Amino acid sequence: MFAVAMMTLVVPKGVRARADTPHEAAPPPPGMTVQGEVDVEDARVRVRCRTARQRSRCAVTLSFVVHAREAAHVTLPAVAGGRVQVDGDECGPPRQCVLPLAGGERRRITVRTRRALWETRSEGLYLVAEAAWTRHALLGEFQHIHRGSAAEHLALFEGPGWSLRGSFRVDAPPARRLTVSVDGQRMPGTVEAQLSALPSSLTIHLEAPRETPRWLRRGGPLFMLGTTMGSQRGFIWRAGYEAGFGRHGFLQGLVETDFRESVALVLMLEAALISPLYIIPSLSAGAGFRVETRAGPQVALRFALGANLGMGMGLQATLDWDVRGRRATTALAGRLGF
């Protein structure tokens, strides 16, 4: 007998740099039960899942025929978010369906349900925002994020009175970061499995992704708009990508233009501090090279000081020193990171 019962999974809330505390999952309701003696024939469960970055959407379909050897009653608990059908017709009131069977009667039962599994994520620090979060809250990856797996448990045939005729087939092709287990036994990932006894439970398990190597962290796109200072004042625009390494290091690759004559390439290393209480800016300092491509190429040393206010927003002051021309250019720009 089969009833699909899903545990409640909690999607992490709030910004990802805060701690996410998963709620305790409610126990699954009981599976299908029978009063009397029935044979289960042509039994199959089919699992299909699609996995995205932090979650997996799964569709589970169970189909089997019950053959009553004598008068019997099969109790089919309701499936949250799913459907229970008997010979193609919807079965029963909202809470459960009691299916009476006469001796020798055959009925086909089908249970379909869809659920999403979310991996749990926690930062572990309540009062401190990591520098990576202040710079790339949307797409970045932070040094101290902890990941946990998620699982959904399905109750199957419960209690006496069931007999299996033939085999119980489990069709669960491999999916990224997902495993399917029946009665605690992991199913083969490439072919359909056939069991010789009716199982009591099925579990779909979402494995947490592997951590990015600690010396390299995913960052995100970076955009800046500002102005140069001094006698040759004018607007500047910068765009590029920034990656992180360790807890405090960042590597920037930018294209810079003044919308008129200058187009330059910038490569720079920066070190940044944490943001205490989420309201004190994350301060940063860096150095690198600026290569002017239109009038040269001309190479200048670049030095930078910055303050990031959180959620990717911040300010950056730069000084470019042209060694050959012995000329300094300063600029102030607002920055936005994703």
Secondary structure, DSSP 4 states (H G I P E B T S, - for coil): -----PPP-----S-TTS---PPPPPPPPP-BEEES-EEEEEEEEEEEEEE-SSEEEEEEEEEEEEEESSSEEEEEE--TTEEEEETTEE-SSSSEEEEEE-TT-EEEEEEEEEEEEE-EEE---SSEE-HHHHH-TTT---TT-EEE-EEEEEE-B-SSSEEE-S-EEEE---BTTEEEEETTEEPPSSS-EEESS--SEEEEEEPPPPPPPTT-EEEEEEEEEEEE-STT--EEEEEEEEEEETTTEEEEEEEEE-SSS-EEEEEEEEEE--EETTTS-EEEEEEEEEEESSSS-EEEEEEEEEEEEETTEEEEEEEEEETTTTEEEEEEEEEEE-
